[in-house]
Amino acid sequence: MSNEAFLVQGNAKLKGEITPQGAKNEALQILSAVLLTKDKITISNIPDIIDVRKLIALLTGLGVKVRRINKNKYSFQADEIDLKYFSSKAYLDEAKKIRGSVMLMGPLLARFGKAYLPKPGGDKIGRRRLDTHFHGFISLGAKFTYKEKKDEFYLAAKELKGTYLHMEEISVTGTANVVMASVLAKGKTIIYNAACEPYLQQLCSMLNRMGAKIEGIGSNRLTIRGVRKLKGTTHKILPDMIEVGSLIGLAAITGSSITIKNVQREKLGIIPSTFQKLGIKLEFKGDDIKVVKQKHYEIQNFIDGSILTVYDAPWPGFTPDLLSILLVTAIQARGSVLIHQKMFESRLFFVDKLIDMGAQIILCDPHRATVIGLDRKSQLRGIRMSSPDIRAGVSLLIAALSANGESTIENIQQIDRGYENIDERLNALGANIKRIQN
């Protein structure tokens, strides 16, 4: 699988309707939460992607009874967990392969009093420390051990106790992990400076349906009163906001018109309005977004006439996962924009491939890039390139579809980690993407 590549024909003109997949980042949290109860939990709209499949395989190895109802709907029952497997080399080897495995620690610690984790893999987008997670667990009363030779983490607690926790950074996965640990802790936990992404809101709402007592959902201050046990429930995962943004950018740069169905617009925050700042026309009808076909789209300057700056920030700010998409979309806009990637230091390094394709981009430093729009006066050219991470990979795919000629994108396993059958689904809109052995 790892030696597959995409052969992409440029000059794509897309039309039609597409429904976004279920949200990857929400799925990894929700799937981990099934470990918090012995009862059955049924989850729908699960994206069929590599990272999710790996996490489901980890749950199966732990003894969770997994039943696939259809392609995107599963039931889970964690009533007979195999704690021997949990501390085995096989578990640790598998957990290394997916960053989402870190989210298993909170539920396992809360319910079984111990958790093991190897240093997880995932995107190479700079340092993504786990300190926030571990400080949270330690505050709740867990003992933390790091075995440097093996690069493995161990947590143990006879009983977790509620506490006041002021998180030093707004970490989505860190908040999710501490929330899952707190719901079964003794007493009251207050988490201040908590992340409040829609995916975290979804997790908290599901936990409350299971019998948890969480207040302040959607704010940066969560109050959790611990309960003795949780029960089963059903849950539907939100549409993936990152895929919605990716599709808006793709339609704009290729001069296409597509309709994105059932986006749950109220959960998209400032994503649509940020793309509109690039001059992209969007029409909203119910829960659908239509990207209007445009020959030209012009980047808005700030009111005082200065160049537009777009930067990432914790929710409700603009998500860092869409900055690379926004950057690529700006390549064919009229005007200039400064993209400021504050939260990760290596996510802009893929722009050298866009420059090779003919984009006018100045990489100021590891965090900032200025895009000088081509306004369709010249076209990108197809090249051979490699996907460094999930979001950059899709950004390069979008660039390739807008380019003149043929492009080859290697290391597409990175794209498959986050996007479900992206080639087939875009081909249904009129793209020409072939999956080849490289």
C-alpha positions in Angstrom: 0.0 0.0 0.0 2.8 2.4 0.9 4.2 2.4 -2.7 1.0 3.6 -4.3 0.8 6.9 -6.1 -1.8 9.1 -7.7 -1.5 9.9 -11.4 -3.5 13.1 -11.7 -4.6 14.7 -15.0 -4.8 18.5 -14.7 -7.2 21.1 -16.1 -10.0 19.4 -14.1 -13.5 20.8 -14.4 -15.8 19.5 -11.7 -19.5 19.5 -11.3 -22.2 17.7 -9.3 -22.9 17.0 -5.6 -20.7 15.4 -3.0 -21.4 14.5 0.7 -18.4 15.0 3.1 -17.2 12.0 5.0 -17.5 11.7 8.8 -15.0 13.7 10.8 -11.7 11.9 11.3 -10.7 13.9 14.4 -14.1 13.3 16.1 -14.1 9.6 15.2 -10.7 9.0 17.0 -12.1 10.5 20.2 -15.5 8.9 20.0 -14.1 5.4 19.3 -11.8 5.7 22.3 -14.7 6.5 24.5 -16.3 3.1 24.0 -13.8 1.8 26.5 -15.6 3.7 29.3 -18.6 1.4 29.6 -19.4 -2.3 29.5 -22.6 -1.5 27.6 -23.0 -1.5 23.8 -22.3 1.8 21.8 -23.4 2.2 18.2 -21.6 4.8 16.1 -22.6 5.9 12.6 -21.0 8.1 9.9 -17.5 6.6 10.8 -15.1 7.5 8.0 -13.5 4.4 6.3 -9.9 5.7 6.5 -6.6 4.2 7.5 -6.3 5.9 10.9 -9.8 4.9 11.9 -9.2 1.3 10.8 -6.0 1.1 12.8 -7.8 2.4 16.0 -10.7 -0.1 15.5 -8.0 -2.9 15.1 -6.5 -1.8 18.4 -9.9 -1.9 20.1 -10.5 -5.4 18.7 -7.1 -6.5 20.1 -8.0 -5.2 23.5 -11.1 -7.4 23.5 -13.8 -5.0 22.4 -16.6 -6.8 20.6 -16.7 -4.9 17.3 -19.6 -5.5 14.8 -19.6 -3.8 11.4 -23.3 -3.0 10.6 -22.4 -1.3 7.3 -19.4 0.5 5.8 -19.7 3.5 8.1 -21.7 2.2 11.1 -20.4 -0.1 13.8 -21.4 -1.3 17.3 -18.8 -1.7 20.1 -19.0 -3.5 23.4 -16.1 -3.3 25.9 -17.4 -5.8 28.5 -14.4 -8.2 28.3 -11.2 -6.2 28.0 -8.0 -8.2 27.7 -5.6 -6.4 30.0 -2.7 -8.8 29.2 -2.9 -7.8 25.5 -3.0 -4.2 26.8 0.5 -4.5 28.2 1.9 -6.7 25.4 4.5 -6.0 22.8 1.9 -6.6 20.1 -0.4 -3.8 21.5 2.5 -1.4 21.9 3.8 -2.1 18.3 0.4 -1.4 16.8 -0.3 1.7 19.0 3.0 3.2 17.7 1.5 3.4 14.2 -1.3 5.9 14.9 -1.2 9.1 16.8 -4.9 8.7 17.8 -3.9 5.8 20.1 -2.9 8.4 22.7 -6.7 8.9 23.2 -7.1 5.4 24.6 -5.1 6.4 27.7 -7.8 8.5 29.4 -10.6 5.8 29.2 -8.3 2.9 30.1 -6.8 4.8 33.1 -10.3 5.8 34.3 -11.9 2.4 34.0 -8.9 0.0 34.7 -6.5 2.1 36.7 -3.6 1.8 34.2 -2.5 2.7 30.7 0.5 2.1 28.5 1.5 3.9 25.4 4.5 3.9 23.1 5.5 7.3 21.6 2.9 7.5 18.8 3.5 8.2 15.1 1.4 10.3 12.7 2.1 13.4 10.7 5.6 14.9 10.6 4.4 18.5 11.1 6.7 19.5 13.9 6.7 18.8 17.7 3.4 17.6 19.1 4.2 17.0 22.7 2.0 14.9 25.0 2.8 16.9 28.1 -0.7 18.4 28.3 -2.2 14.9 28.5 0.2 13.6 31.1 0.0 16.7 33.3 -3.8 16.3 33.3 -3.6 12.7 34.4 -1.1 13.4 37.1 -3.4 16.2 38.4 -6.1 13.6 38.7 -3.9 11.4 40.8 -2.1 9.1 38.3 1.5 8.1 38.7 3.5 8.7 35.5 6.5 6.7 34.3 8.5 7.2 31.1 10.9 4.4 30.0 13.4 6.2 27.9 15.1 3.1 26.4 11.8 1.8 25.1 10.3 5.2 24.4 7.1 4.1 26.3 4.8 5.8 28.8 3.1 4.2 31.8 0.3 5.5 33.9 -1.3 4.0 37.0 -3.9 5.1 39.6 -5.9 3.2 42.2 -8.4 6.0 42.1 -8.7 9.2 40.1 -9.8 12.2 42.1 -11.4 15.4 40.8 -9.3 18.5 40.7 -9.0 22.1 39.3 -6.9 21.9 36.2 -5.8 25.0 34.3 -4.5 23.6 31.0 -1.3 25.4 29.8 -2.2 24.9 26.2 -5.5 24.6 24.3 -5.1 21.0 23.2 -8.1 19.2 21.6 -6.8 15.7 22.2 -5.4 16.7 25.6 -8.8 18.1 26.6 -10.6 15.0 25.3 -8.3 12.7 27.1 -8.7 14.5 30.5 -12.4 14.7 30.1 -12.7 11.0 29.5 -10.5 10.3 32.6 -12.5 12.8 34.7 -16.0 11.4 34.0 -15.3 8.4 36.2 -13.1 10.2 38.8 -14.2 10.7 42.3 -15.5 14.3 42.9 -15.6 17.4 40.8 -13.1 18.3 38.1 -12.9 21.8 36.6 -10.9 22.1 33.3 -10.1 25.7 32.5 -8.6 26.8 29.1 -10.2 23.7 27.7 -10.5 23.2 23.9 -14.1 23.7 22.7 -14.0 22.4 19.1 -17.3 21.0 17.7 -15.7 17.5 17.9 -15.1 17.9 21.6 -18.6 19.2 22.1 -19.8 16.0 20.4 -17.7 13.9 22.7 -19.1 15.7 25.8 -22.7 15.4 24.6 -22.2 11.7 24.0 -20.7 11.2 27.4 -23.6 13.0 29.0 -26.0 10.7 27.2 -24.0 7.8 28.7 -24.7 9.2 32.2 -21.7 11.6 32.7 -22.3 15.0 34.3 -20.4 17.6 32.2 -21.4 21.3 32.2 -20.0 24.2 30.1 -20.0 22.3 26.8 -18.8 24.6 24.0 -17.0 26.9 26.4 -13.3 26.9 27.6 -14.4 26.0 31.2 -15.8 22.5 31.7 -17.1 21.3 35.1 -17.3 17.5 35.4 -18.9 15.7 38.3 -17.6 12.1 38.4 -20.0 9.2 38.3 -19.5 5.5 39.2 -20.3 4.1 35.8 -21.5 4.9 32.3 -24.1 3.2 30.1 -24.4 2.6 26.3 -25.7 5.0 23.7 -25.9 5.8 20.0 -23.9 8.5 18.3 -23.6 10.1 14.8 -20.3 11.7 13.8 -20.3 15.2 12.3 -19.3 15.8 8.6 -15.6 16.5 8.4 -15.1 20.3 8.3 -11.6 19.8 6.9 -13.0 18.0 3.9 -15.7 20.7 3.5 -13.0 23.3 3.3 -10.9 21.2 1.0 -13.8 20.9 -1.5 -14.4 24.6 -1.4 -10.8 25.3 -2.3 -10.8 22.6 -5.0 -13.9 24.0 -6.7 -12.5 27.6 -6.6 -9.0 27.0 -8.0 -10.4 24.7 -10.8 -13.1 27.3 -11.7 -15.8 24.7 -11.0 -19.2 24.7 -9.4 -20.0 21.9 -7.0 -22.6 21.5 -4.2 -21.4 20.1 -0.8 -24.3 18.4 0.8 -25.3 18.1 4.5 -22.4 20.1 5.9 -24.0 21.0 9.3 -23.2 24.6 8.6 -23.6 25.8 12.2 -20.7 23.6 13.2 -18.3 25.1 10.5 -17.5 28.3 12.5 -15.6 30.9 10.4 -14.4 28.4 7.8 -16.9 29.5 5.0 -16.3 33.3 5.8 -12.5 32.8 5.6 -12.7 31.3 2.1 -15.1 34.2 1.2 -12.3 36.6 2.1 -10.3 35.1 -0.8 -13.2 36.3 -3.0 -14.9 32.9 -3.3 -18.7 33.0 -3.8 -20.7 30.6 -1.8 -24.4 30.0 -1.8 -26.1 28.5 1.3 -29.3 26.5 0.9 -30.4 24.7 4.1 -27.4 22.5 5.1 -25.8 22.6 1.6 -23.0 24.9 0.3 -22.8 25.6 -3.4 -19.4 26.9 -4.6 -20.2 29.2 -7.5 -18.2 28.9 -10.7 -15.9 32.0 -11.1 -13.4 33.0 -13.7 -11.7 35.3 -11.2 -11.8 35.6 -7.4 -10.2 38.6 -5.6 -8.6 38.5 -2.2 -10.1 41.2 0.1 -7.6 43.5 1.8 -8.1 44.7 5.4 -10.3 47.8 5.7 -7.2 50.1 6.0 -5.9 48.6 2.6 -3.2 46.4 4.1 -2.6 42.9 2.9 -4.9 40.2 4.2 -3.3 37.9 6.9 -4.9 34.6 7.7 -3.6 32.7 10.7 -4.6 29.6 12.6 -5.9 29.6 16.2 -7.7 27.3 18.6 -11.5 27.1 18.0 -13.4 29.2 17.4 -10.5 30.6 15.4 -9.5 29.2 12.0 -8.4 25.6 12.1 -4.7 24.9 11.3 -5.7 21.9 9.3 -7.1 24.1 6.5 -4.3 26.7 6.2 -2.5 24.6 3.6 -5.7 24.3 1.6 -6.3 28.0 1.8 -2.7 28.7 0.7 -3.2 26.6 -2.4 -6.5 28.1 -3.2 -4.9 31.6 -3.1 -2.5 30.7 -5.9 -5.0 31.5 -8.6 -6.7 34.4 -6.8 -6.3 38.1 -7.7 -4.2 39.8 -5.0 -1.9 38.6 -2.2 -2.3 37.0 1.2 0.0 36.3 4.1 -0.6 32.8 5.5 0.7 32.6 9.1 0.9 29.0 10.5 1.3 29.7 14.2 0.6 26.3 15.8 3.0 24.0 13.9 6.5 24.8 12.6 6.9 22.4 9.6 3.5 22.5 7.9 4.5 25.1 5.3 7.6 23.3 3.9 5.5 21.7 1.2 5.3 25.1 -0.6 8.6 24.3 -2.4 6.6 21.8 -4.5 4.1 24.5 -5.3 6.9 26.9 -6.4 8.2 24.1 -8.6 4.8 24.0 -10.2 4.9 27.7 -10.9 3.2 29.3 -7.9 4.4 32.7 -6.7 5.0 32.1 -3.0 7.6 33.6 -0.7 8.3 31.3 2.3 9.3 34.0 4.9 10.2 31.5 7.6 8.9 28.1 8.9 5.6 29.8 10.0 4.8 32.4 7.3 4.3 32.3 3.6 3.1 35.1 1.2 1.1 34.0 -1.8 1.0 36.4 -4.7 -2.0 35.3 -6.7 -1.6 34.4 -10.4 -5.2 35.5 -11.3 -5.2 32.7 -13.9 -2.7 34.7 -16.1 -0.5 31.6 -15.9 -1.2 28.0 -14.9 0.5 25.6 -12.6 2.4 22.8 -14.3 2.2 19.2 -13.5 5.2 17.6 -11.7 6.2 14.5 -9.6 6.0 15.1 -5.9 5.5 13.4 -2.6 2.8 13.9 0.1 4.5 14.9 3.5 1.4 14.8 5.6 -2.4 14.4 5.3 -3.4 18.1 4.7 -0.3 19.0 2.6 -1.1 15.8 0.5 -4.6 17.0 -0.3 -3.3 20.5 -1.0 -0.9 19.1 -3.6 -3.7 17.0 -5.1 -5.8 20.2 -5.4 -2.9 22.0 -7.0 -2.4 19.0 -9.4 -6.0 19.0 -10.5 -5.8 22.7 -11.4 -2.4 22.4 -13.2 -1.6 22.0 -16.9 -0.5 18.5 -17.7 0.0 15.4 -15.6 1.2 15.1 -12.0 2.3 12.1 -9.9 1.9 12.3 -6.2 3.8 9.7 -4.2 3.3 8.6 -0.5 -0.5 8.8 -0.9 -0.9 6.6 2.2 -0.7 9.9 4.0 -3.8 11.2 2.1 -5.6 7.9 2.7 -5.0 8.3 6.4 -7.5 11.2 6.5 -9.7 11.1 3.3 -12.0 8.3 2.4 -11.7 7.1 -1.2 -10.8 10.6 -2.3 -9.8 9.5 -5.8 -13.1 7.7 -6.5 -15.3 10.5 -5.0 -13.5 13.2 -6.9 -13.6 11.2 -10.1 -17.4 11.0 -9.7 -17.3 14.8 -10.0 -15.3 14.8 -13.2 -11.7 14.5 -12.0 -9.2 12.1 -13.5 -7.1 10.5 -10.7 -5.6 7.0 -11.1 -4.2 5.0 -8.3 -1.0 3.4 -9.6 1.8 1.2 -8.2 4.8 3.4 -8.0 
